[in-house]
Amino acid sequence: MIKLVLSDMDQTLKPAENPAISERTHQAIKNLKAAGIAFGLSTGRPVYDALSYLKSDVSLTDTG
């Protein structure tokens, strides 16, 4: 059973040439959470800095 998905930001969730995660990635993370699977972002950035890459969706930083 999967309880948590952790992902790196750069070149994993967000390609370098993109200003933010794609809509497809954003929806996939929301689907994980709706299924009861926690999502965690692994980054050295402060949360306030990472938010712009996450389409300002604070719910994606719940485990941060």
N, C-alpha and C positions, 0 to 999 in steps of 0.2 A: 504494500500500500504506500502510495506517495503522499507525504504530508507537507513537504516543503520543496519549492524549486528556487534555487539560488542562481543568479546569472550576473556575469560581468557586464559592464556597460559598453565600453569601447570595443568596436569591431565584433561584438556579440549581439547585443540588443540593438545597438545603433551604429551603422556604418559611419566611418569618418566623414564622408561627404554629405551625410544627412544632418539637418539641424536638430532632429528629434526622432524618437522611435516611430516606426511606421504605424499606420492605423491597424494593420493586420496584427502586428506585435502587441499593440495596446489592447485590442480585442481579445487576443489569446491570453494575456495576463488576467484580464477581467473574467474570462471563462474559467481559468484556474481557480480564481478566488470564489467564483459562484459555485464551483464544485467542492468547495471546502478545502482547497489546497492553498497553503500560504505561499506567497511570493516574496523573495528577498533580493534586493539589489546589492551587488557587491561592487563597491566603488570607493575610491579614496576621497571623492568629492563630498563636501558638506551637503546635507539634504537640500538646503535652499538653492545651491548651485545645480544640483542634479534635476530639480523640478522642471527646469526649462527643457530638458531632454525627454522628460516624461509627460509632455503636453500639459504640464502644471496639474497633473492628477495626483493629489496628495495621498489618495488611497493606495497608490502603488508603493508608498514608503512606510506602510504599517509596521513592517518588521525591521525597519532600519533604526 
